[in-house]
Amino acid sequence: MSPQSPPSSKAKLGPVNRFDRLEWAGAFGDLGTLLPFVIAYVSVMKLDPFGVLFGFGVSMMVCGWWYRTPFPVQPMKAAGAVATTQAAQTALLTPGAVYGAGLVTGLIWLLLGSTGLAQRLTRWIGRPVTQGVVLGLGLAFMWQGARLMADNWWLAAPGLAIVLVLARNARVPGIFVLLVLGLGWTALSTPEAWRALTQVRLELRAPDWTWPALGWNDLLLGTVFLALPQLPLTLGNAIIGVREENNRLFPDRPVSDRQVAVSTGVMNLFGSAVGGVPMCHGAGGMAAHVAFGARTGGALVILGALLTVLAFGFSASVVTLFALIPQAVLGTILFMAGVQLAGGQFDEKRTSHDSTLLLVTAGLSMWNVAAGFIAGLLLQGWLAWRRGSVR
């Protein structure tokens, strides 16, 4: 059971964003994905935290206002993983390559969306493949969350129990209690983390523009190592998957693949210009926000506003502030997002062929979403050919 029941297809929500306590709770539902990547980019790749936070903050506020659903803005996972691991091992990928990857990614998706090519591509992809990608991603979230929780079960177990007990409590959202529990644990187990707060100061910043400093080497490395490998993952999860999840949960506020592709392009162009990182919309992010109470775009506006304030006033202290939230708490949030995401894919009857296609795609997507997506497409084509040849 998910922490908060998704809205019924018959329950038509109004078009106005809300900013009540459930929207505030849902705003923090995607921290399990957001914070680790932000910390990695800032601490490993030495990116300016202002640009990272500012890029996410503005993109979230615009998407929350435009889509009017908990439409997520997340770091591109494949690009983020490659960038931070390579930066830790070699000096090949620099901050300039990250900005170059964002610029190229933005141009690609803006082109695919504005010309309608993204919409044409997705018409060839069957629903079992789409649901398999989403199911696999949900199971992967649960697995990753469980691994983070395993490092400190003394904290994770009561945290998970709190979230489940308060699942339907609109007065006291479980994530608030979970975050307070985590901060209290940090205060007791790592007092030096709290003492570091005494060094936090308000330091006002202004945006820096990165495009004038980009060279051809930055664009080449960013394209080859970060932008191109991310494309299948983005198409499967951050275009088709998030459209599927949004339209399932919020049929009164549907989105199209073309809209999602265009917004992916626009926010990456903006992010790369101000020193941000490659960003996308993800089905897992939507499930995370919904799992903890979000039902409108207000949750994204809230989170985006908070990140923007951090960027302009406290970007130099962002790693210190984020370190106060224990990994076990982030794991609990990630686990429940996975439950929400995976649970929504078992709501209809399927033929044996469709079930096979779903399970194969999901199984591979647990390991690698891009691999699962491509394998699902190949299996879909083979099954269609086999049915045709039998006839």
Residue pairs with C-beta under 8 A, 6 or more apart in sequence:
1 164
1 167
1 339
1 343
2 167
2 290
2 291
2 336
2 339
2 340
2 343
3 163
3 164
3 166
3 167
3 174
3 175
3 291
3 292
3 293
3 336
3 339
3 340
4 22
4 26
4 167
4 168
4 290
4 291
4 292
4 293
5 168
6 248
6 249
6 290
6 340
6 344
7 13
7 249
7 250
7 295
9 248
9 251
12 252
13 250
13 252
13 253
13 295
13 296
15 68
15 253
16 68
16 296
17 23
17 64
17 65
17 68
17 296
17 297
17 298
17 301
18 295
18 296
18 298
19 298
19 301
19 302
20 298
21 170
21 171
21 173
21 293
22 170
22 173
22 293
22 294
22 295
23 293
23 294
23 295
23 296
23 298
23 299
23 302
24 173
24 299
24 302
25 173
25 174
25 175
25 176
25 292
25 293
25 294
26 70
26 289
26 290
26 291
26 292
26 293
26 294
26 295
26 299
27 289
27 294
27 299
27 300
27 302
27 303
27 306
28 175
28 179
28 292
28 303
28 333
29 175
29 288
29 289
29 290
29 291
29 292
29 293
29 294
29 299
29 333
29 337
30 72
30 74
30 284
30 285
30 288
30 289
30 303
30 333
30 337
31 325
31 330
31 333
32 141
32 145
32 148
32 288
32 330
32 331
32 332
32 333
32 334
32 337
33 74
33 75
33 77
33 282
33 284
33 285
33 288
33 334
33 337
34 56
34 74
34 75
35 322
35 325
35 330
36 330
37 75
37 77
37 80
37 84
37 277
38 49
38 52
38 53
38 56
38 75
38 318
38 322
39 319
39 322
39 323
40 80
40 84
41 47
41 52
41 75
41 80
41 83
41 84
41 98
41 277
42 49
42 52
42 318
42 319
43 319
44 84
44 87
44 88
45 83
45 84
45 87
45 93
45 94
45 95
45 98
46 95
47 95
47 98
47 275
47 277
48 95
48 208
48 275
48 315
49 311
49 315
49 316
49 318
49 319
50 205
50 207
50 208
50 275
50 311
50 312
50 315
51 207
51 208
51 210
51 271
51 274
51 275
51 276
52 275
52 276
52 277
53 307
53 308
53 310
53 311
53 315
53 318
54 207
54 274
54 275
54 276
54 307
54 308
54 311
54 312
55 267
55 270
55 271
55 274
55 275
55 276
55 277
55 279
56 73
56 271
56 276
56 279
56 304
56 307
57 304
57 305
57 306
57 307
57 308
57 309
57 310
57 311
58 270
58 304
58 308
59 73
59 267
59 270
59 271
59 276
59 279
59 304
60 73
60 300
60 301
60 303
60 304
60 307
61 300
61 301
61 304
61 305
61 308
62 267
62 304
63 71
63 72
63 73
63 263
63 267
63 281
63 297
63 300
63 304
64 70
64 71
64 296
64 297
64 298
64 299
64 300
64 301
64 302
64 304
65 297
65 301
66 263
66 297
67 246
67 253
67 255
67 297
68 253
68 296
68 297
69 246
69 249
69 250
69 253
69 255
69 286
69 295
69 296
69 297
70 286
70 289
70 290
70 294
70 295
70 296
70 297
70 299
70 300
71 242
71 246
71 255
71 281
71 286
71 297
71 300
72 242
72 281
72 282
72 284
72 285
72 286
72 288
72 289
72 300
73 267
73 279
73 280
73 281
73 285
73 300
73 304
74 238
74 279
74 280
74 281
74 282
74 284
74 285
75 277
75 278
75 279
75 280
76 105
76 230
76 233
76 234
76 238
76 277
76 278
76 279
76 280
77 233
77 282
78 229
78 230
78 233
78 370
79 98
79 101
79 105
79 226
79 227
79 229
79 230
79 277
79 278
80 277
80 278
82 93
82 225
82 226
82 229
83 93
83 97
83 98
83 101
83 225
83 226
83 277
86 92
86 93
86 225
87 93
87 94
92 221
92 225
93 221
93 225
93 226
94 218
94 221
95 275
96 210
96 213
96 214
96 215
96 217
96 218
96 222
97 218
97 221
97 222
97 225
97 226
98 222
98 226
98 277
98 278
99 210
99 211
99 214
99 218
99 222
99 272
99 275
99 276
100 214
100 218
100 219
100 220
100 221
100 222
100 223
100 272
101 222
101 223
101 225
101 226
101 227
101 272
101 278
102 222
102 268
102 269
102 271
102 272
102 276
102 277
102 278
102 279
103 211
103 214
103 219
103 222
103 268
103 269
103 272
103 273
104 219
104 222
104 223
104 227
105 226
105 227
105 230
105 234
105 264
105 265
105 268
105 272
105 278
106 264
106 265
106 266
106 267
106 268
106 269
106 270
106 271
106 272
107 265
107 269
108 227
108 231
108 265
109 118
109 234
109 261
109 262
109 264
109 265
109 268
110 261
110 262
110 265
110 266
110 269
111 117
111 265
112 118
112 121
112 261
112 265
113 257
113 258
113 259
113 260
113 261
113 262
113 263
113 264
113 265
114 262
114 265
116 258
118 235
118 239
118 257
118 258
118 260
118 261
119 256
119 257
119 258
119 261
121 235
121 257
122 235
122 239
122 240
122 243
122 257
124 377
125 240
125 377
125 380
126 354
126 357
126 380
127 244
127 354
128 350
128 354
128 355
128 357
128 358
128 361
128 376
128 380
129 357
129 358
129 361
129 373
129 376
129 377
129 380
130 236
130 240
130 241
130 244
131 244
131 345
131 358
132 345
132 357
132 358
132 359
132 360
132 361
132 362
132 365
132 372
132 376
133 236
133 237
133 240
133 241
133 283
133 361
133 362
133 365
133 369
133 372
133 373
133 376
134 237
134 241
134 244
134 245
134 283
134 341
134 342
134 344
134 345
135 341
135 342
135 345
135 358
135 361
135 362
135 365
136 361
136 362
136 363
136 364
136 365
136 366
136 369
136 372
137 237
137 241
137 282
137 283
137 284
137 338
137 341
137 365
137 366
137 369
138 284
138 287
138 337
138 338
138 339
138 340
138 341
138 342
138 343
138 345
139 338
139 342
139 362
139 366
140 338
140 365
140 366
140 367
140 369
141 284
141 287
141 334
141 335
141 337
141 338
141 341
141 342
142 334
142 335
142 338
142 339
142 342
143 338
143 366
144 331
144 334
144 338
145 331
145 332
145 333
145 334
145 335
145 336
145 337
145 338
146 331
146 335
147 331
148 156
148 327
148 328
148 330
148 331
148 334
149 156
149 160
149 328
149 331
149 332
149 335
150 156
150 331
151 327
151 328
151 331
152 326
152 327
152 328
153 328
155 181
155 182
155 185
155 326
155 328
155 329
156 328
156 329
156 331
156 332
158 181
159 178
159 181
159 182
159 328
159 329
159 332
160 332
160 335
160 336
162 174
162 177
162 178
162 181
163 174
163 175
163 178
163 332
163 336
164 174
165 174
166 172
166 173
166 174
166 177
167 174
170 293
173 292
173 293
174 292
175 292
175 293
175 333
178 329
178 332
178 333
179 325
179 329
181 329
182 324
182 325
182 326
182 328
182 329
183 324
183 325
185 326
185 328
185 329
186 193
186 194
186 324
186 325
186 326
187 194
193 320
193 323
193 324
194 324
196 320
196 323
197 320
197 321
197 324
199 317
199 320
200 314
200 317
200 320
200 321
201 316
201 317
202 313
202 314
203 313
203 314
203 315
203 316
204 312
204 313
205 311
205 312
205 313
205 315
207 274
207 275
208 274
208 275
209 273
209 274
210 272
210 273
210 274
210 275
211 272
211 273
226 278
227 278
229 370
230 278
230 280
232 369
232 370
232 373
232 374
233 369
233 370
233 373
234 264
234 280
235 373
236 365
236 369
236 370
236 372
236 373
237 280
237 282
237 283
237 284
237 369
237 373
238 260
238 264
238 280
238 281
238 282
238 283
239 257
239 260
239 261
239 264
239 281
240 257
241 282
241 283
242 255
242 260
242 281
242 282
242 283
242 285
242 286
243 255
243 256
243 257
243 260
244 283
245 283
245 286
245 287
245 341
245 344
246 253
246 254
246 255
246 286
247 254
247 255
248 344
249 286
249 290
249 344
260 281
263 281
264 279
264 280
264 281
267 279
268 278
268 279
270 276
271 277
271 278
271 279
283 341
284 337
284 338
284 341
285 337
287 337
287 338
287 340
287 341
287 344
288 333
288 334
288 336
288 337
288 340
288 341
289 299
289 300
290 340
291 336
291 337
291 339
291 340
292 333
292 336
293 299
294 300
310 318
310 321
314 321
345 358
345 362
350 358
353 383
353 387
356 379
356 383
357 376
357 379
357 380
357 383
360 375
360 376
360 379
361 372
361 373
361 375
361 376
361 379
362 372
363 372
364 371
364 372
364 375
364 376
365 371
365 372
365 373
365 376
366 372
